[in-house]
Amino acid sequence: MYRFLISDRSLESSDTGVKGDTMINFDEEIKKFHPSLEIDDTEDAIYNSSVTDMTDIMLELMEEMKEN
């Protein structure tokens, strides 16, 4: 189990109501994490797009040079 101490005097402890250091349980936070659907959609759009980049252009030029 990982715990991180966050030192922020403006935070209040939920148990005591006293301002001070707050301990974050990293394992619990990971369990609560749900990826954003927007990120999944964006990732799919990026991986499924067939954008021509410089490498594609160079390969095409080299193929044309071999044919001629």
C-alpha positions in Angstrom: 0.0 0.0 0.0 1.3 3.5 -0.9 0.4 6.6 1.0 1.5 10.1 0.2 1.5 13.0 2.6 0.2 16.2 1.1 1.2 19.2 3.1 -1.3 21.9 2.5 -2.3 24.2 5.4 -5.5 25.2 3.5 -6.9 21.6 3.5 -9.1 20.5 6.4 -8.9 16.9 7.7 -12.3 15.3 7.3 -12.0 13.5 10.6 -11.0 16.4 12.8 -11.9 19.5 10.8 -8.4 20.8 11.7 -6.3 22.3 9.0 -3.0 20.5 8.3 -1.4 17.6 6.5 -3.6 15.2 4.5 -2.7 11.6 3.8 -3.8 10.2 0.4 -4.1 6.4 0.1 -2.8 5.8 -3.5 -4.3 2.3 -3.8 -7.8 3.6 -2.9 -7.5 6.4 -5.4 -6.5 4.0 -8.2 -9.6 1.9 -7.4 -11.8 4.9 -7.8 -10.2 6.0 -11.1 -12.2 5.7 -14.3 -10.7 6.9 -17.6 -12.5 9.6 -19.4 -14.6 8.5 -22.3 -13.4 11.5 -24.3 -9.8 10.2 -24.0 -10.8 6.8 -25.3 -12.6 8.4 -28.2 -9.7 10.6 -29.0 -7.2 7.7 -28.7 -9.4 5.7 -31.2 -9.5 8.6 -33.6 -5.8 9.0 -33.5 -4.9 5.4 -34.0 -7.5 4.8 -36.7 -6.6 7.8 -38.8 -4.5 7.3 -41.8 -2.7 10.6 -41.9 0.2 10.7 -44.4 3.4 11.7 -42.6 6.9 12.4 -43.9 7.9 8.8 -43.7 5.0 7.8 -45.9 6.0 10.4 -48.5 9.7 9.3 -48.4 8.7 5.7 -48.9 6.4 6.6 -51.8 9.2 8.6 -53.4 11.7 5.8 -53.0 9.2 3.3 -54.6 8.7 5.7 -57.6 12.5 6.0 -58.0 12.9 2.2 -58.1 10.2 1.9 -60.7 11.8 4.5 -63.0 
